[in-house]
Amino acid sequence: MAPAPAAAPLERREARKTFFVYSRPNASSTRRGMVQRGEAFDVWERVPGAGCAAGWARLAVDGYACLDGSQPTTREPAAFPRPIAFDHPRPAEYESYARTGKWQRDVLGPDEGLVPFIYGKRWRRWQGQFYASAKALERGDPPLDPQPETFHKFRFEELRTSKRQGELLVRPDGAVVRREEIFLYPVSDFAGRDLLTDPVPVGRIPAWVHGYKGAPLLAAPAADAEVLQTLPYHTRLELDAAPADVDGRFWRVPDALGPGQDGYIDDTRGVRRWSVHPVPSGVGPDDVWVDVDVNQQMLTLFEGWRPVYVTMVSTGEPGHGTPLGVFRVLDKMAWVDMASRDDAPEEEKYLVEAVPWTIHFEFRYALHAAYWHWGYGNRASHGCVNLSPRDARAVYERLSPIIPDGWFSIFETAGDPGSVIRIRAGAEGADRDRRKPPGAKR
């Protein structure tokens, strides 16, 4: 067993190249995680090991790395990924942005961004030509060939201004495209409810409107009741914890129109509500874990038996169902590129770059942020569990294994197993244990 960490790291270093972290000081041992080029990381102890000129070191969470390709630094490690201070269009601006190409561009502070990159695609009139570099564009060089497919969702690392060419979006490899010639994804700032700082009153449960056209607020618990008003998309609600009718279809919204002025919602007409199910086996009173109910399109983060965060998600569309059962976090990655299978029909092809805050629980299945839609509460994925960027970050930071600052990814191990992720459809699948031994082949 490794010694307890000191109050401060032995030293801090910076990666001059991307490298893997291992479970032992041996490059043939199980991978524990990865540190990207340019990132600072903490060293807690120098340890013996073979095949490394600069020597091996014990990093955080009992990970080991060869220090070849790293150098001392005074920089403090920072959490990954880091949101970029760029104001994407917002969903409410979609119609006007799609029509005019303009949106309200706010100046964001360094901690106000929602996603780690600028995201966009070629679509409709946005058929931007990509050039090898800003200088190539300035010289009048021909564009890169072939041009990207329309199903390709791009990440751009920065927005650069050229006196002659205007605003340019810059790719990781230095390639550029004019900003006004790329459709930028409207990114939602939707967030769930932190029940620790914003608890739901006793006797009530959280709910949201998920219908794109809203949901009717009714005067009585009946299908033909008067509609008092239409609640807008993503309105947050509090309902009585028990339904108002024996069928469980109608639910009272206390004080919906003011003190003493209640309303009712129809569970089948544009509303998602929180549901509860017994805790899976093997979850202790202090364990952090996730429950996803695909019937209600809702995710709850628990600490043992106590719910601490609840939100809406988007699970698999018909034909692309999200697997049901009790899983465990296999790995967490700051971002990952996602692509359709090679044999996918043309209309179902996709290539999505840099999907942030990705938490794999099964091969090709993950919880992750979705920057390309804002349909949380509605089925919209190819099988993964889509969250808003704010929600994905909140869940990513709390589930085990906890990723050290400066690391790009982390894998579960026998000594540090991943948090439980249960995905159910009501009660269906709730007891289907699909957890593999930590470190097992995937």
Kinemage of the C-alpha trace (Angstrom):
@kinemage 1
@onewidth
@group {chain A} dominant
@subgroup {mainchain}
@vectorlist {calphas} color= white
{ca met a 1} P 0.000 0.000 0.000
{ca ala a 2} L 1.308 3.430 -0.913
{ca pro a 3} L 2.151 5.773 1.967
{ca ala a 4} L -0.305 8.504 2.868
{ca pro a 5} L 0.288 11.617 0.771
{ca ala a 6} L 2.202 14.483 2.289
{ca ala a 7} L 0.565 17.840 2.924
{ca ala a 8} L 2.072 19.117 -0.320
{ca pro a 9} L 3.387 17.347 -3.425
{ca leu a 10} L 7.056 16.556 -3.714
{ca glu a 11} L 7.245 18.561 -6.936
{ca arg a 12} L 5.207 19.858 -9.831
{ca arg a 13} L 5.957 19.035 -13.429
{ca glu a 14} L 4.661 19.850 -16.895
{ca ala a 15} L 4.084 17.276 -19.623
{ca arg a 16} L 6.064 18.020 -22.787
{ca lys a 17} L 4.183 15.181 -24.463
{ca thr a 18} L 0.991 13.252 -23.751
{ca phe a 19} L 1.642 10.205 -21.584
{ca phe a 20} L -0.220 7.417 -19.782
{ca val a 21} L -0.381 6.940 -16.045
{ca tyr a 22} L -0.155 3.315 -14.874
{ca ser a 23} L -1.306 1.338 -11.848
{ca arg a 24} L 2.303 0.343 -11.114
{ca pro a 25} L 5.716 1.775 -12.094
{ca asn a 26} L 5.746 -0.399 -15.176
{ca ala a 27} L 4.535 0.490 -18.688
{ca ser a 28} L 3.068 -2.989 -19.111
{ca ser a 29} L 0.737 -2.601 -16.115
{ca thr a 30} L -2.895 -1.498 -16.259
{ca arg a 31} L -3.491 2.071 -17.355
{ca arg a 32} L -4.739 4.381 -14.635
{ca gly a 33} L -5.226 7.534 -16.699
{ca met a 34} L -3.617 10.034 -19.030
{ca val a 35} L -2.018 13.476 -18.847
{ca gln a 36} L -2.001 15.661 -21.940
{ca arg a 37} L 0.885 17.609 -23.376
{ca gly a 38} L 1.264 21.033 -21.765
{ca glu a 39} L -0.580 20.155 -18.544
{ca ala a 40} L 0.891 20.535 -15.058
{ca phe a 41} L 0.642 17.590 -12.658
{ca asp a 42} L 1.693 16.765 -9.103
{ca val a 43} L 4.418 14.280 -8.155
{ca trp a 44} L 4.088 12.851 -4.651
{ca glu a 45} L 7.003 10.444 -4.552
{ca arg a 46} L 9.918 9.161 -6.650
{ca val a 47} L 9.826 5.361 -6.932
{ca pro a 48} L 12.058 2.684 -8.488
{ca gly a 49} L 11.120 1.328 -11.895
{ca ala a 50} L 12.695 0.126 -15.120
{ca gly a 51} L 12.791 1.520 -18.651
{ca cys a 52} L 12.618 5.222 -17.795
{ca ala a 53} L 15.650 7.492 -18.000
{ca ala a 54} L 14.170 10.282 -15.873
{ca gly a 55} L 12.744 7.853 -13.336
{ca trp a 56} L 9.301 6.831 -12.202
{ca ala a 57} L 7.051 8.819 -9.909
{ca arg a 58} L 3.921 8.198 -7.902
{ca leu a 59} L 1.255 10.711 -8.845
{ca ala a 60} L -2.185 11.233 -7.322
{ca val a 61} L -4.621 8.340 -6.645
{ca asp a 62} L -1.774 5.811 -6.704
{ca gly a 63} L -0.980 6.339 -10.359
{ca tyr a 64} L 2.579 5.948 -11.640
{ca ala a 65} L 4.265 7.681 -14.558
{ca cys a 66} L 7.612 7.723 -16.277
{ca leu a 67} L 8.907 11.297 -16.094
{ca asp a 68} L 10.585 11.172 -19.508
{ca gly a 69} L 9.108 13.978 -21.554
{ca ser a 70} L 8.256 16.181 -18.573
{ca gln a 71} L 9.940 19.130 -16.907
{ca pro a 72} L 9.677 21.038 -13.612
{ca thr a 73} L 7.113 23.808 -13.416
{ca thr a 74} L 5.695 26.270 -10.908
{ca arg a 75} L 2.241 26.122 -12.505
{ca glu a 76} L -0.550 24.688 -10.414
{ca pro a 77} L -2.492 21.787 -11.974
{ca ala a 78} L -5.986 22.737 -13.110
{ca ala a 79} L -9.138 20.672 -13.591
{ca phe a 80} L -9.920 19.402 -17.088
{ca pro a 81} L -11.761 20.297 -19.251
{ca arg a 82} L -11.778 24.071 -18.853
{ca pro a 83} L -14.707 25.986 -20.372
{ca ile a 84} L -13.740 28.601 -22.940
{ca ala a 85} L -14.867 32.229 -22.566
{ca phe a 86} L -16.867 32.282 -25.798
{ca asp a 87} L -20.559 33.111 -25.956
{ca his a 88} L -22.337 30.699 -28.281
{ca pro a 89} L -25.839 31.522 -29.466
{ca arg a 90} L -28.439 30.380 -26.957
{ca pro a 91} L -31.404 28.128 -27.840
{ca ala a 92} L -33.824 31.053 -27.500
{ca glu a 93} L -31.867 32.823 -30.254
{ca tyr a 94} L -31.931 29.890 -32.658
{ca glu a 95} L -34.659 31.161 -34.993
{ca ser a 96} L -33.182 34.625 -35.417
{ca tyr a 97} L -29.627 33.269 -35.639
{ca ala a 98} L -30.635 30.727 -38.310
{ca arg a 99} L -32.273 33.542 -40.265
{ca thr a 100} L -29.660 36.305 -39.896
{ca gly a 101} L -26.459 34.634 -38.714
{ca lys a 102} L -26.324 37.086 -35.784
{ca trp a 103} L -26.882 36.692 -32.067
{ca gln a 104} L -26.407 38.660 -28.851
{ca arg a 105} L -22.701 38.240 -28.203
{ca asp a 106} L -21.894 38.777 -24.556
{ca val a 107} L -18.385 39.138 -23.194
{ca leu a 108} L -17.788 36.242 -20.812
{ca gly a 109} L -15.373 36.040 -17.944
{ca pro a 110} L -12.890 33.152 -17.655
{ca asp a 111} L -15.286 31.171 -15.410
{ca glu a 112} L -18.501 31.882 -17.310
{ca gly a 113} L -18.103 29.615 -20.331
{ca leu a 114} L -20.290 26.542 -20.777
{ca val a 115} L -18.127 24.287 -22.973
{ca pro a 116} L -14.374 23.816 -23.514
{ca phe a 117} L -14.360 24.628 -27.239
{ca ile a 118} L -16.217 26.573 -29.892
{ca tyr a 119} L -18.484 24.097 -31.668
{ca gly a 120} L -20.011 24.300 -35.134
{ca lys a 121} L -20.785 22.567 -38.415
{ca arg a 122} L -21.316 23.157 -42.134
{ca trp a 123} L -25.080 23.389 -42.634
{ca arg a 124} L -27.491 25.036 -45.052
{ca arg a 125} L -25.975 28.387 -46.077
{ca trp a 126} L -23.001 27.881 -43.732
{ca gln a 127} L -20.728 26.010 -46.148
{ca gly a 128} L -17.393 27.401 -45.025
{ca gln a 129} L -14.174 26.528 -46.830
{ca phe a 130} L -11.337 25.263 -44.634
{ca tyr a 131} L -7.767 26.484 -45.213
{ca ala a 132} L -4.506 24.998 -43.979
{ca ser a 133} L -3.708 28.084 -41.889
{ca ala a 134} L -4.498 31.758 -41.500
{ca lys a 135} L -1.442 32.557 -43.616
{ca ala a 136} L -2.655 30.196 -46.359
{ca leu a 137} L -5.966 32.043 -46.432
{ca glu a 138} L -4.180 35.417 -46.530
{ca arg a 139} L -2.010 34.252 -49.453
{ca gly a 140} L -5.047 33.115 -51.413
{ca asp a 141} L -4.104 29.429 -51.305
{ca pro a 142} L -6.866 27.026 -52.401
{ca pro a 143} L -9.027 25.512 -49.644
{ca leu a 144} L -8.378 22.098 -48.223
{ca asp a 145} L -9.827 19.220 -50.209
{ca pro a 146} L -11.988 17.292 -49.658
{ca gln a 147} L -14.295 19.499 -47.626
{ca pro a 148} L -15.842 18.027 -44.459
{ca glu a 149} L -19.170 16.226 -44.570
{ca thr a 150} L -22.259 17.971 -43.229
{ca phe a 151} L -22.676 15.340 -40.469
{ca his a 152} L -19.310 16.382 -39.007
{ca lys a 153} L -19.526 18.421 -35.794
{ca phe a 154} L -16.339 20.423 -35.260
{ca arg a 155} L -14.375 21.712 -32.344
{ca phe a 156} L -12.492 24.971 -32.712
{ca glu a 157} L -9.906 26.017 -30.176
{ca glu a 158} L -10.058 29.775 -30.568
{ca leu a 159} L -11.550 32.715 -32.403
{ca arg a 160} L -8.859 34.825 -34.070
{ca thr a 161} L -9.333 38.174 -35.764
{ca ser a 162} L -7.589 38.987 -39.040
{ca lys a 163} L -7.539 42.544 -40.383
{ca arg a 164} L -8.175 41.318 -43.910
{ca gln a 165} L -10.281 38.207 -43.325
{ca gly a 166} L -12.274 39.086 -40.217
{ca glu a 167} L -13.002 36.488 -37.542
{ca leu a 168} L -11.466 33.067 -38.069
{ca leu a 169} L -12.240 29.846 -36.248
{ca val a 170} L -9.046 27.891 -35.585
{ca arg a 171} L -8.877 24.076 -35.585
{ca pro a 172} L -6.486 22.110 -33.318
{ca asp a 173} L -4.164 21.553 -36.301
{ca gly a 174} L -4.113 25.261 -37.180
{ca ala a 175} L -6.593 25.034 -40.053
{ca val a 176} L -9.033 27.944 -40.236
{ca val a 177} L -12.474 28.820 -41.564
{ca arg a 178} L -14.281 32.139 -41.551
{ca arg a 179} L -16.547 32.380 -38.524
{ca glu a 180} L -19.552 33.679 -40.442
{ca glu a 181} L -19.359 30.656 -42.780
{ca ile a 182} L -19.855 28.060 -40.019
{ca phe a 183} L -23.070 27.388 -38.138
{ca leu a 184} L -22.302 27.688 -34.420
{ca tyr a 185} L -24.282 25.434 -32.135
{ca pro a 186} L -26.653 27.178 -29.745
{ca val a 187} L -25.523 25.910 -26.334
{ca ser a 188} L -28.014 25.572 -23.503
{ca asp a 189} L -27.336 26.847 -20.004
{ca phe a 190} L -30.047 24.539 -18.609
{ca ala a 191} L -29.108 23.091 -15.226
{ca gly a 192} L -30.768 20.692 -12.853
{ca arg a 193} L -31.436 21.218 -9.179
{ca asp a 194} L -28.779 20.901 -6.492
{ca leu a 195} L -30.795 19.511 -3.618
{ca leu a 196} L -28.117 20.367 -1.063
{ca thr a 197} L -28.256 24.103 -1.711
{ca asp a 198} L -31.835 24.221 -3.045
{ca pro a 199} L -33.809 21.431 -1.334
{ca val a 200} L -37.335 20.468 -2.316
{ca pro a 201} L -39.845 20.975 0.533
{ca val a 202} L -40.930 17.869 2.412
{ca gly a 203} L -43.876 16.212 0.728
{ca arg a 204} L -43.010 17.452 -2.750
{ca ile a 205} L -40.948 16.204 -5.695
{ca pro a 206} L -39.065 18.066 -8.463
{ca ala a 207} L -40.369 18.166 -12.017
{ca trp a 208} L -39.824 20.033 -15.295
{ca val a 209} L -41.723 20.818 -18.452
{ca his a 210} L -40.155 18.903 -21.320
{ca gly a 211} L -42.698 19.557 -24.061
{ca tyr a 212} L -41.164 21.811 -26.700
{ca lys a 213} L -44.494 23.644 -26.985
{ca gly a 214} L -44.962 23.755 -23.231
{ca ala a 215} L -47.382 21.944 -20.939
{ca pro a 216} L -50.929 22.866 -19.867
{ca leu a 217} L -51.533 23.882 -16.267
{ca leu a 218} L -55.014 22.625 -15.432
{ca ala a 219} L -57.642 23.919 -13.010
{ca ala a 220} L -58.554 20.384 -11.854
{ca pro a 221} L -57.157 16.823 -12.063
{ca ala a 222} L -59.129 15.914 -15.175
{ca ala a 223} L -58.364 15.669 -18.894
{ca asp a 224} L -61.150 18.094 -19.795
{ca ala a 225} L -60.303 20.622 -17.079
{ca glu a 226} L -59.839 24.308 -17.900
{ca val a 227} L -56.315 25.211 -19.036
{ca leu a 228} L -55.158 28.026 -16.765
{ca gln a 229} L -52.007 28.714 -18.744
{ca thr a 230} L -49.331 26.999 -20.806
{ca leu a 231} L -46.113 26.442 -18.889
{ca pro a 232} L -43.043 27.183 -21.058
{ca tyr a 233} L -40.439 24.612 -22.069
{ca his a 234} L -38.054 23.676 -19.232
{ca thr a 235} L -40.135 25.403 -16.543
{ca arg a 236} L -39.086 24.026 -13.159
{ca leu a 237} L -41.924 22.710 -10.963
{ca glu a 238} L -42.617 21.223 -7.550
{ca leu a 239} L -45.383 18.627 -7.332
{ca asp a 240} L -47.066 16.842 -4.472
{ca ala a 241} L -45.150 13.644 -3.762
{ca ala a 242} L -48.306 11.596 -4.408
{ca pro a 243} L -50.594 11.877 -7.441
{ca ala a 244} L -53.995 13.558 -7.264
{ca asp a 245} L -55.826 10.576 -8.806
{ca val a 246} L -55.759 6.820 -8.388
{ca asp a 247} L -54.256 6.269 -11.849
{ca gly a 248} L -51.210 8.448 -11.156
{ca arg a 249} L -51.861 10.644 -14.163
{ca phe a 250} L -52.621 14.000 -12.552
{ca trp a 251} L -50.416 15.793 -10.056
{ca arg a 252} L -51.058 18.912 -8.013
{ca val a 253} L -48.739 21.902 -8.398
{ca pro a 254} L -49.093 23.719 -5.073
{ca asp a 255} L -49.304 27.526 -5.312
{ca ala a 256} L -48.847 27.327 -9.086
{ca leu a 257} L -50.463 30.736 -9.652
{ca gly a 258} L -49.605 32.252 -6.286
{ca pro a 259} L -50.222 31.461 -2.607
{ca gly a 260} L -53.231 29.187 -2.291
{ca gln a 261} L -53.797 29.045 -6.059
{ca asp a 262} L -53.009 25.475 -7.057
{ca gly a 263} L -52.896 23.947 -10.494
{ca tyr a 264} L -52.578 20.440 -11.892
{ca ile a 265} L -50.455 18.842 -14.573
{ca asp a 266} L -51.196 15.824 -16.726
{ca asp a 267} L -48.287 13.411 -16.457
{ca thr a 268} L -48.752 12.455 -20.136
{ca arg a 269} L -48.666 16.014 -21.529
{ca gly a 270} L -45.209 17.533 -21.549
{ca val a 271} L -44.000 17.072 -17.962
{ca arg a 272} L -41.269 14.933 -16.416
{ca arg a 273} L -41.299 14.168 -12.693
{ca trp a 274} L -38.925 12.600 -10.240
{ca ser a 275} L -39.405 8.922 -9.428
{ca val a 276} L -37.843 6.754 -6.764
{ca his a 277} L -36.738 3.108 -6.658
{ca pro a 278} L -34.877 1.073 -4.004
{ca val a 279} L -31.107 1.493 -3.821
{ca pro a 280} L -29.074 -1.131 -5.759
{ca ser a 281} L -27.173 -3.817 -3.874
{ca gly a 282} L -23.624 -2.943 -2.932
{ca val a 283} L -24.220 0.789 -2.511
{ca gly a 284} L -23.086 2.008 0.896
{ca pro a 285} L -24.488 4.929 2.920
{ca asp a 286} L -21.688 7.265 1.785
{ca asp a 287} L -21.343 6.067 -1.828
{ca val a 288} L -22.022 8.554 -4.621
{ca trp a 289} L -23.982 6.975 -7.470
{ca val a 290} L -26.401 7.793 -10.281
{ca asp a 291} L -29.930 6.631 -11.064
{ca val a 292} L -31.428 7.226 -14.530
{ca asp a 293} L -35.114 6.613 -15.233
{ca val a 294} L -35.563 6.515 -19.001
{ca asn a 295} L -39.361 6.604 -18.642
{ca gln a 296} L -39.140 10.020 -17.027
{ca gln a 297} L -35.876 11.041 -18.748
{ca met a 298} L -34.508 12.068 -15.368
{ca leu a 299} L -31.183 11.521 -13.630
{ca thr a 300} L -30.607 11.649 -9.897
{ca leu a 301} L -27.230 11.825 -8.201
{ca phe a 302} L -27.278 10.166 -4.767
{ca glu a 303} L -25.051 10.045 -1.728
{ca gly a 304} L -26.048 6.671 -0.333
{ca trp a 305} L -29.822 6.890 0.152
{ca arg a 306} L -29.977 10.691 -0.081
{ca pro a 307} L -30.690 12.430 -3.435
{ca val a 308} L -28.363 15.416 -3.865
{ca tyr a 309} L -28.836 16.495 -7.500
{ca val a 310} L -31.615 15.903 -10.007
{ca thr a 311} L -32.007 16.896 -13.647
{ca met a 312} L -33.458 15.932 -17.025
{ca val a 313} L -31.474 14.009 -19.628
{ca ser a 314} L -31.887 12.661 -23.147
{ca thr a 315} L -31.515 8.909 -23.582
{ca gly a 316} L -31.709 6.747 -26.713
{ca glu a 317} L -34.250 7.351 -29.441
{ca pro a 318} L -36.391 4.443 -30.698
{ca gly a 319} L -34.069 2.004 -32.425
{ca his a 320} L -31.099 3.289 -30.407
{ca gly a 321} L -32.128 2.307 -26.902
{ca thr a 322} L -30.021 3.018 -23.851
{ca pro a 323} L -29.043 -0.263 -22.142
{ca leu a 324} L -30.817 -0.971 -18.858
{ca gly a 325} L -29.163 -2.360 -15.761
{ca val a 326} L -26.741 -1.648 -12.944
{ca phe a 327} L -23.327 -0.607 -14.258
{ca arg a 328} L -20.254 1.091 -12.882
{ca val a 329} L -18.124 3.960 -14.153
{ca leu a 330} L -15.379 2.451 -16.313
{ca asp a 331} L -13.559 5.666 -17.108
{ca lys a 332} L -13.915 9.432 -17.199
{ca met a 333} L -12.480 11.484 -20.059
{ca ala a 334} L -12.283 15.253 -20.403
{ca trp a 335} L -13.586 14.820 -23.929
{ca val a 336} L -13.723 12.201 -26.647
{ca asp a 337} L -14.569 12.109 -30.355
{ca met a 338} L -17.639 10.012 -31.108
{ca ala a 339} L -18.503 8.451 -34.456
{ca ser a 340} L -21.148 6.199 -35.945
{ca arg a 341} L -20.275 2.641 -36.831
{ca asp a 342} L -18.673 2.097 -40.219
{ca asp a 343} L -21.755 0.216 -41.440
{ca ala a 344} L -24.246 2.894 -40.338
{ca pro a 345} L -26.760 4.024 -43.005
{ca glu a 346} L -25.888 7.339 -44.647
{ca glu a 347} L -28.744 9.158 -42.899
{ca glu a 348} L -27.492 7.990 -39.486
{ca lys a 349} L -23.815 8.819 -39.856
{ca tyr a 350} L -22.238 11.187 -37.368
{ca leu a 351} L -18.806 12.380 -36.307
{ca val a 352} L -18.912 14.482 -33.174
{ca glu a 353} L -15.688 16.034 -31.994
{ca ala a 354} L -14.617 16.661 -28.407
{ca val a 355} L -17.720 15.527 -26.536
{ca pro a 356} L -16.946 16.891 -23.059
{ca trp a 357} L -17.283 15.406 -19.573
{ca thr a 358} L -17.608 11.835 -20.842
{ca ile a 359} L -18.261 9.016 -18.347
{ca his a 360} L -18.252 5.528 -19.902
{ca phe a 361} L -20.292 2.785 -18.211
{ca glu a 362} L -20.272 0.262 -21.080
{ca phe a 363} L -18.518 -0.081 -24.429
{ca arg a 364} L -19.767 2.775 -26.658
{ca tyr a 365} L -22.179 3.995 -23.966
{ca ala a 366} L -21.592 6.970 -21.709
{ca leu a 367} L -23.023 9.860 -19.778
{ca his a 368} L -21.790 13.045 -21.427
{ca ala a 369} L -22.558 16.647 -22.281
{ca ala a 370} L -24.481 17.295 -25.497
{ca tyr a 371} L -23.652 20.684 -27.026
{ca trp a 372} L -25.517 20.037 -30.304
{ca his a 373} L -29.072 19.944 -28.931
{ca trp a 374} L -31.068 21.247 -25.981
{ca gly a 375} L -33.821 18.648 -25.875
{ca tyr a 376} L -33.146 17.485 -22.318
{ca gly a 377} L -36.214 15.645 -21.071
{ca asn a 378} L -36.761 14.121 -24.536
{ca arg a 379} L -35.190 11.051 -26.125
{ca ala a 380} L -32.556 12.352 -28.506
{ca ser a 381} L -29.423 10.166 -28.429
{ca his a 382} L -27.962 7.116 -30.157
{ca gly a 383} L -27.972 5.270 -26.820
{ca cys a 384} L -25.844 7.425 -24.538
{ca val a 385} L -27.247 9.547 -21.730
{ca asn a 386} L -27.037 13.185 -22.861
{ca leu a 387} L -26.800 15.943 -20.264
{ca ser a 388} L -26.577 19.703 -20.496
{ca pro a 389} L -23.006 21.014 -20.164
{ca arg a 390} L -23.687 22.349 -16.659
{ca asp a 391} L -25.197 19.054 -15.518
{ca ala a 392} L -22.518 16.908 -17.150
{ca arg a 393} L -19.806 18.844 -15.361
{ca ala a 394} L -21.591 18.555 -12.003
{ca val a 395} L -21.981 14.776 -12.350
{ca tyr a 396} L -18.462 14.264 -13.772
{ca glu a 397} L -16.818 16.017 -10.850
{ca arg a 398} L -18.648 13.950 -8.215
{ca leu a 399} L -18.566 10.382 -9.532
{ca ser a 400} L -15.679 8.038 -8.751
{ca pro a 401} L -12.976 7.587 -9.650
{ca ile a 402} L -12.270 11.240 -8.854
{ca ile a 403} L -9.971 12.666 -11.511
{ca pro a 404} L -6.927 14.609 -10.242
{ca asp a 405} L -6.328 18.155 -11.457
{ca gly a 406} L -4.214 18.174 -14.596
{ca trp a 407} L -5.275 14.707 -15.737
{ca phe a 408} L -7.157 14.208 -18.998
{ca ser a 409} L -8.669 10.833 -18.115
{ca ile a 410} L -8.895 8.241 -15.374
{ca phe a 411} L -9.802 4.537 -15.323
{ca glu a 412} L -11.321 2.579 -12.460
{ca thr a 413} L -9.189 -0.009 -10.635
{ca ala a 414} L -9.849 -2.667 -8.014
{ca gly a 415} L -8.612 -0.243 -5.375
{ca asp a 416} L -10.621 2.655 -6.751
{ca pro a 417} L -13.757 1.237 -8.401
{ca gly a 418} L -16.126 3.428 -10.375
{ca ser a 419} L -19.404 4.721 -8.990
{ca val a 420} L -22.596 2.768 -9.652
{ca ile a 421} L -24.743 3.912 -12.568
{ca arg a 422} L -28.206 2.386 -12.667
{ca ile a 423} L -30.379 2.810 -15.751
{ca arg a 424} L -33.973 1.651 -15.534
{ca ala a 425} L -37.341 2.096 -17.202
{ca gly a 426} L -39.496 2.391 -14.119
{ca ala a 427} L -38.709 -0.879 -12.370
{ca glu a 428} L -37.533 -2.647 -15.546
{ca gly a 429} L -33.803 -3.261 -15.511
{ca ala a 430} L -33.378 -1.924 -11.979
{ca asp a 431} L -32.103 -5.259 -10.636
{ca arg a 432} L -30.171 -6.376 -13.726
{ca asp a 433} L -26.596 -6.361 -12.416
{ca arg a 434} L -24.186 -5.753 -15.302
{ca arg a 435} L -21.171 -4.637 -13.274
{ca lys a 436} L -17.849 -6.141 -14.319
{ca pro a 437} L -14.899 -6.637 -11.970
{ca pro a 438} L -12.767 -3.460 -11.958
{ca gly a 439} L -10.023 -3.734 -14.549
{ca ala a 440} L -11.821 -6.502 -16.462
{ca lys a 441} L -11.465 -6.556 -20.232
{ca arg a 442} L -14.142 -4.421 -21.897
